[in-house]
Amino acid sequence: MMNETRNFPPRFLFLARLGVFCLFCALLIFTGCKAQTGTVMKKGDKGLSGSHKAGQEIFKPLVEEAVGRLLARETQRSVGYNGQYGYGAPGMPTGPKRICFVEVENRTAEELGDNLEMLYEMIDTAIGRGDQYITISRRYVQAAIRQERFRMDDLFVPANQRKLLRILEQQNQPFEYLLFAKIVSGTTVDNKNYQRDYNLSLELININTGDGLKESHDLSKAYNVTLGAKIRNR
């Protein structure tokens, strides 16, 4: 029995090869999309904007603005004391004013995770950029708070403030101010799309005078699900 050889038209062979090539490319794209990649970002590169919750695009400007306003107001107010209280007063040490930064309280609708720790560090760093204020070590503060089992609200009581000061003075970590930070959010829903308004508030208490200052900053972010909202908010 003779073998029958079948000749395919050139056009058919071309289409078959093209189909195989397209299938191969599709497989590469599909597997490539599933694989995670990483890129080292350089200074000045535009950062990512979180698609489901706040990130550095929200936290960084909140911190810079709120801290700047708070310390500027306290510096201006301190000039009026003429050295009557705290550092700079007769018999008191000179140098930067010392702040006991207690914690950042999260009252947003989001679980901030490691961003909460990052937020603390950003505030702490922003305070120390000038030469008028410094924060005492967080490790000393946390150890003293654990020792006395203080909650945040407990430290608004003057007697508890003095108790915390005595403990930290024994560790050579005196301070003049207590600082509390809180981040909150409010959500406005438009069908499947929503806007979240973020507010970072900072409250600074001078434990020598009992005077307090509060400053805050707001930022809003749109989270777009529908195509119309994505186009409108680009």
C-alpha positions in Angstrom: 0.0 0.0 0.0 1.5 3.3 -1.1 1.9 6.2 1.4 -0.1 9.2 0.4 1.6 12.5 0.8 -0.6 15.5 1.3 0.6 19.0 0.4 -0.9 21.8 2.4 -1.4 25.2 0.7 1.2 27.8 1.7 -1.5 30.1 3.1 -2.7 27.3 5.4 0.9 26.7 6.7 1.4 30.4 7.3 -1.9 30.6 9.3 -1.0 27.5 11.3 2.4 28.9 12.2 0.9 32.3 13.1 -1.6 30.6 15.4 1.1 28.6 17.2 3.2 31.8 17.6 0.2 33.7 19.0 -0.6 30.9 21.4 3.0 30.9 22.6 3.0 34.7 23.2 -0.3 34.5 25.1 1.2 31.8 27.4 4.2 34.1 28.0 2.0 37.1 28.9 -0.2 35.0 31.1 2.6 33.5 33.1 4.4 36.8 33.2 1.4 38.6 34.7 1.2 36.0 37.5 4.9 36.4 38.4 5.7 39.1 40.9 8.6 41.5 40.1 10.4 44.2 42.1 12.1 47.4 41.1 14.4 49.5 43.2 13.1 53.0 43.2 15.5 55.9 42.8 15.2 59.3 44.6 12.7 61.4 42.8 10.8 58.4 41.3 7.0 58.7 41.6 5.7 56.4 44.3 2.8 54.0 44.0 -0.7 55.1 45.1 -2.6 52.4 47.0 -5.7 51.1 45.2 -7.6 50.0 48.3 -6.2 52.0 51.2 -3.9 54.8 52.2 -0.1 54.6 51.8 2.9 57.0 51.7 1.1 59.3 49.2 -1.2 60.2 52.1 0.9 59.8 55.2 3.9 61.8 54.1 2.1 65.1 53.4 -0.1 64.6 56.4 2.9 64.3 58.7 5.0 67.1 57.1 2.1 69.7 57.3 0.8 68.7 60.8 4.2 68.6 62.5 5.3 71.8 60.8 2.2 73.7 62.0 2.4 72.3 65.5 6.0 73.1 66.2 5.8 76.5 64.7 2.9 77.4 67.0 4.6 76.0 70.1 7.8 77.9 69.3 5.9 81.2 68.9 4.0 80.5 72.1 7.2 79.7 74.1 8.6 83.1 73.2 5.9 84.6 75.3 7.0 82.7 78.4 10.4 84.5 78.4 12.1 81.4 79.8 9.7 81.2 82.8 9.2 77.4 82.3 11.3 74.5 81.4 14.5 74.6 79.4 15.9 78.1 79.2 14.6 79.1 82.6 17.2 80.1 85.3 18.8 77.0 86.7 17.5 74.7 84.0 19.6 73.1 81.3 19.7 74.7 77.9 19.3 73.0 74.6 16.5 71.5 72.5 13.2 71.0 74.2 12.4 67.3 74.8 9.2 65.6 73.7 7.9 62.3 75.0 6.0 61.0 71.9 3.5 58.4 73.3 2.0 56.7 70.3 -0.1 56.9 67.1 -3.7 55.9 67.5 -5.4 54.4 64.5 -9.1 55.4 64.2 -9.5 54.9 60.5 -11.6 52.4 58.7 -8.4 50.6 57.5 -6.0 48.2 59.1 -2.8 50.1 58.8 -0.5 47.2 59.6 3.2 48.2 59.2 2.1 51.7 58.0 1.3 52.6 61.6 4.8 51.9 62.6 6.1 53.9 59.6 3.8 56.8 60.6 5.3 56.9 64.0 8.8 57.0 62.6 7.9 59.7 60.1 6.5 62.0 62.8 9.5 61.3 65.1 11.9 62.1 62.2 10.1 65.3 61.3 10.3 66.6 64.8 14.0 66.0 65.0 14.9 67.8 61.8 15.2 71.2 63.4 17.4 72.1 66.4 14.7 73.3 68.8 13.0 69.9 69.6 14.0 66.3 70.0 12.1 63.2 71.0 13.3 60.9 73.8 14.0 57.3 73.0 10.8 55.3 72.3 12.2 52.3 74.1 12.4 54.2 77.4 8.8 55.5 76.9 7.3 52.1 76.1 9.1 50.5 79.1 7.8 53.1 81.5 4.2 52.9 80.1 4.3 49.1 80.4 5.6 49.4 84.0 2.7 51.6 85.1 0.2 50.0 82.8 -0.8 53.4 81.5 -3.4 53.7 78.7 -3.3 56.7 76.4 -6.2 58.5 78.2 -4.4 58.0 81.6 -1.6 60.4 80.5 -4.0 63.3 80.3 -4.2 63.2 84.1 -1.5 65.5 85.6 -0.7 63.1 88.4 0.1 60.4 85.9 2.1 62.8 83.8 4.3 63.6 86.8 4.6 59.8 87.6 5.8 59.1 84.0 8.2 62.1 84.2 9.8 60.8 87.5 10.3 57.3 86.0 12.0 58.7 82.9 14.1 61.2 84.9 15.5 58.2 86.7 16.7 56.9 83.3 18.2 60.3 82.4 15.4 61.0 80.0 13.6 64.1 81.2 11.0 65.8 79.0 8.9 68.9 78.8 6.1 67.8 76.5 3.8 64.9 75.9 2.8 64.3 72.3 -0.2 62.2 71.1 -1.0 61.5 67.5 -4.3 60.1 66.1 -5.3 59.4 62.5 -9.0 59.1 61.6 -11.0 58.7 58.4 -14.4 59.3 57.0 -15.9 57.6 54.0 -18.3 58.9 51.3 -19.8 56.3 49.0 -21.0 56.9 45.4 -22.4 53.5 44.2 -19.3 51.3 43.9 -16.9 54.2 44.1 -15.9 55.9 47.3 -13.9 58.8 48.7 -12.0 58.6 52.0 -11.0 61.7 53.9 -8.0 61.2 56.2 -7.1 63.5 59.2 -3.9 63.3 61.2 -4.1 65.3 64.5 -1.2 66.0 66.9 -1.7 67.1 70.5 1.2 68.6 72.4 1.0 69.1 76.1 3.5 71.2 78.1 3.6 69.3 81.4 5.1 72.3 83.2 2.3 74.7 82.4 -0.5 72.2 81.6 -1.1 74.1 78.3 -2.0 72.1 75.2 -1.8 72.7 71.5 -3.6 70.7 68.8 -2.9 70.8 65.0 -4.2 68.6 62.2 -4.1 68.2 58.5 -6.6 66.7 56.1 -6.2 64.8 52.7 -8.8 63.1 50.6 -8.4 60.2 48.2 -10.8 58.7 45.6 -11.1 55.0 45.2 -12.4 54.2 41.7 -14.1 51.0 40.7 -16.3 52.0 37.7 -14.8 53.0 34.4 -16.5 56.4 34.5 -15.0 57.2 37.8 -11.6 56.1 36.7 -11.7 58.4 33.7 -13.2 61.3 35.7 -10.6 61.2 38.5 -7.5 60.6 36.4 
